[in-house]
C-alpha cells in the first residue's frame, strides 16, 4: 500500500470540511486508489465512525457528511468519592 504525499484539490477541500478526520488517498499493490478517513483522537466517543473507506473522494465526503457535525465526546460515568 502506498500513500500520496501531495493531495489532489478535491482531497484538500475535503480535509478542510472534515477537520475531525485524517483523510488520505492510498493505493493497493495493484495500483487501485482508495480514500480513507480515520477519526482523530480528540473526536473519539462522539458517535462518528472511526474508519471510513470509499472508492473516490466524493463518495467519502457523502458518507462523512451523512454523519452530521461532530458532537461533544461522551464522558464516562465516574463514582463520587
Secondary structure, DSSP 8 states (H G I E B T S, - for coil): -EE-SS--HHHHHHHHH-TTEEEEEEE-TT--EEEEEEE-GGGTTSSS-SEEEESSHHHHHHHHHHT-S------------
